[in-house]
Amino acid sequence: MIKKKKCVAMLLAGGQGSRLYSLTTSVAKPAVRFGSKYRIIDFTLSNCINSGIDTVGVLTQYQPLELNDYIGNGEPWDLDRTNGGVHILPPYQDTKGAAWYKGTANAIYQNIAFMKRYNPEYILVLSGDHIYKMDYSKMIDAHIKNGADCTIAVLNVPIEEASRFGIMNTDKNNRIVEFEEKPAKPKSTKASMGVYVFSADKLFSYLEADEADPNSSNDFGKNIIPNMLNDNCVMYAYEFSGYWKDVGTISSLWEANMDLLGDNPSLDLNSPDNRVYYRHFPKNPHYIGNDAKIKNSLIAEGCEINGTVENSVLFDSITVEKGAVIRNSVIMSGATVRSDANINYSIIAENADVKSGAKIGDENGKGGITVVANDITVGENQTVAGGEMIDKNLQ
Amino acid sequence: MSNALGIIFSNIHDKYNPELTKERTVASIPFACRYRLIDFALSNMVNAGIVNVGIIANKHYQSLINHVGSGKDWDLARKNGGLVIIPPFSDRSYDSLYHNRLEALKSAQVYISDATEEYVILSDCDAASNIPLADVLAKHIEENADVTCVYRRQTVGDAPETVFTLNNKGKITDIGVYTNMPGQRNVSINITVMKRSLLLTFISDAIAHGYSSMSRDILAPNLDSYKIMAYKFDGYYAQINSLESYYREDMRLLDKDVRDTLFGNDERPVYTRIKDSFSTKYGDDAKVVNSMIADGCIIEGTVENCILHRCVKVGKGAVVKNSIIMRDTVISDNANLNCVVSDRNVVVKDGRNLSGCEDLPFYIAKGKMI
């Protein structure tokens, strides 16, 4: 028998993240590495368990192999449970045929049966591509207190950036009166974070109606939220103040990594409360050699560092040889940076091999962030200009 | 999967490490930044495909139980087999704590006889080493041996050791139990392989005759009636039997070749209990050279020739040299440390100067504030 749950979380993790280009050729965006240790999805999974939510459906579609493997039975997030736990929910076949997830709403719709098994009162809909630490239980409390049908987490953004987001126009009590997707002339600065709490029955009925509408694009932002507003459902904005970032582009992924550095980082992952959990692989502690010079940087296990590393985020199992210089860059697991190579304003992906004397990126970041894709070799003394993206071996 | 049961003795050597084992067993001495000594014995077994491991406990084993938990971090949380802690009074016929391996095995007799594996591998956990136990077992079977003992060539000093004399086929012809035989010797490292049924015979024999030492009372008198073979191991083997040896062996890991013999084999990784620490953060004024550093540290000062365990803080202007700093220790601004072994949760206040020397490191006990 399945026990009733107050809240079930549905985590949308099927996105390609096409603006991350070669970083998501073989993995879904939520499986992209972040912050020296983590993958993007660790943040939402950890938020769930830290908020007391132990039943999470993860909806996968694009390149799911690595993501499925990473989540496994959910043990790293304490989500391997007898009742509840993490469940990977891929698209499936039924008597009417097989269908891919057509949109965010359709993906949740196709899994109504999963949610109903737990007879939940609330459904938390999340996106697996954002970096933030948030206690969802407070948001659910606000949802209950307001007697809401739907509560949407919002972040105050600078007015000049508001036209990049879905904007909630609210009354003085934060009740939503209007929703505008990427408005040219924003009337408010309350940007949707892609975090929704729904009263379960309301959500199910709107998902069913949306599915019956052949003209719908089956999307929360385009269909479900506007439809609920039109019907005068009780919808509230829940203001979140804290670090939040959509790491959907190369530059925002790089920026978010840099946000971890400094004496008072805007994203502090070292605080013992609300830890972010991740899947571990056994690696020995890192070693800093006699010729190393390290400043303002993060370094994970298994690294052997003998060069200069400044203002950079290094993942695990990285070798930096003598004379190599890495500045303002993100180096992912297993990469090798050989002697006298020079890396500036770059993202070097997993297992890339930067040979001796290679020069990657611009010293002042001109041209933007340079990317070397996973498993790519950049040959000896090769030069890669600022903002270039290398996804073929360069000899 | 291996057809062997693993047995680890957790307390046999506690008396040799008075400082480090005041509040823990030898098994849980922290070593190589993020490990405990038992991690090496456990990982050796797991890497040999052993899925059924019993750890025989004796005294103050709370920190050991906390560390190993369900065994899942070593992939030993299993439906069939897995990790079992065998408490000292698991058999009602014993009313005093065991003092040696044979007595320990007597108390684990039920566990051993209930197992189904054909072989058993016995191991101590007073050393950090990456030993290919699968190879030891394969050789044992190939040689058709009754017992195989692992040894290493080493110089015997003042401390008594168990020493093997071998014939040219690697068969043990004499065993000197805890003898003082200075010089290069074949020294036992207390890893023994035999059939489980033979071990049970030895245990009942020991009970009947009141034997207390496996080497002296069982193996040594039977060198002619059993085929007792020796297996030579010549990789890095850090035996911890004093604060000085602890300091010396941990520091040797700063040498890449030594480090690689312990950690360099991707097929035989060393597992430990998982903590979700953040990566180590280096500040603007950090100056770090020739050091091995675990996760979760925040380094703002100078660190040279050091082993830093998890979540150590080194403040601005602080200088730490030739030292081993254990978990959660805080070295405040402008403090100066040289040849120090700091146990867990130590706080060294601003501007303090502490120094030992390489032969006699200065030890700071767990939780002290200086």
Interface residues (C-beta under 8 A of the other chain):
Chain A: G35 S36 K37 E75 P76 L261 D263 L269 N270 R275 V276 Y277 Y278 H280 F281 P282 K283 N284 P285 H286 Y287 I288 G289 N290 D291 A292 K293 I294 K295 N296 S297 L298 I299 A300 E301 E304 V309 L314
Chain B: A32 C33 R34 K72 L254 K256 R259 L262 F263 P269 V270 Y271 T272 I274 D276 F278 S279 T280 K281 Y282 G283 D284 D285 A286 K287 V288 V289 N290 S291 M292 I293 A294 D295 G296 I298 V303
